[in-house]
Amino acid sequence: MKFLQNSTINKMMRKTFIFLVLSIFTASVFGQPPQNDKHEDFEIYKAKRVSYMTEKLQLTPDEAQKFWPLYNEFDKKRADCHWTRKRMEDEIRQQYDQLTEKDFKKMNSEIVQLYIQEANLLKEYNDKFLTVLPARKVILVGPTENEFRFQMIREYRQKRRDENKQ
């Protein structure tokens, strides 16, 4: 079985699959009418994330087909929690001097509940990921997300430095 994992055919299939996934995402981005740059940038970011994580997690085409719909569902719910919490934190900053102790306690409780909700999502989707991927790959999902995010930050900063040189 190890022979099949390391075979040239398997590597070619994985690269072909990654290329196809990236092509589909890219085609969907460029096939739509122009929208704001942030939306397009985010679509490109998501396509790069799919490619990066698929490669780093060494997902087979079958695993990827089952994993990505679950991951996208998880990511959307997690982002909803994050942005709700961020809006609340922004509201606190803007109205800080007008809020009462009662307001602070209520908002604090709501923020903590959002963190708990996010943790529950992580547990729920970790269990779902384990139904479609081996544990050795599931355990790498979080660290791989972080690696990708840091790589994107480095690329963004480098791009900004290059733009400032001109």
C-alpha positions, 0 to 999 in steps of 0.5 A, spaced: 500 500 500 505 504 501 507 503 494 501 506 491 501 512 496 508 514 493 507 512 486 508 517 480 501 516 478 498 518 485 502 524 485 500 526 478 493 525 480 493 529 486 497 535 482 491 534 476 486 534 482 489 541 485 489 544 478 482 542 476 480 545 483 484 551 482 481 552 475 474 551 477 474 556 483 478 561 478 473 560 472 468 562 477 471 568 479 473 571 472 466 568 469 462 573 474 461 580 472 466 585 476 464 586 483 468 590 488 476 588 489 475 585 496 470 580 493 474 578 488 481 578 492 477 574 497 475 569 492 482 568 490 484 567 497 479 561 498 481 558 491 489 559 494 487 556 500 483 550 497 489 548 493 494 549 499 490 545 504 489 540 499 496 539 497 499 540 505 493 535 507 495 530 501 487 529 500 485 524 495 480 526 490 475 522 494 477 525 500 477 532 498 470 531 494 467 529 501 472 534 506 471 541 502 463 542 503 464 540 510 469 545 511 466 550 507 460 550 511 464 550 518 468 556 515 462 560 514 459 558 521 465 560 524 466 566 520 459 568 522 461 568 529 467 572 528 464 577 525 458 578 530 463 578 535 467 583 532 461 588 530 460 587 538 467 589 540 467 595 535 460 597 538 463 597 545 469 601 543 465 606 539 460 607 545 464 605 551 463 612 555 455 611 554 455 604 556 453 602 563 455 597 567 449 593 566 451 594 558 458 591 559 456 585 563 450 583 558 455 584 552 461 581 555 456 575 556 454 575 549 461 575 547 463 569 551 457 565 548 460 567 541 466 564 543 463 558 546 459 557 540 465 557 536 468 552 540 462 548 539 462 548 532 470 546 532 468 540 536 462 538 531 466 539 525 472 536 528 467 530 529 464 530 522 471 531 519 473 524 522 467 521 518 471 523 511 478 523 513 483 519 517 485 522 524 492 524 522 489 529 516 484 532 521 489 533 526 493 538 521 487 542 519 488 547 524 495 548 523 495 548 516 490 553 516 494 557 520 500 556 515 496 558 510 494 565 513 501 566 515 504 565 508 498 570 505 500 575 510 507 574 508 506 575 501 501 581 502 507 584 506 512 583 500 507 585 495 506 592 499 514 593 500 515 592 492 509 597 491 512 602 495 519 601 492 516 603 485 
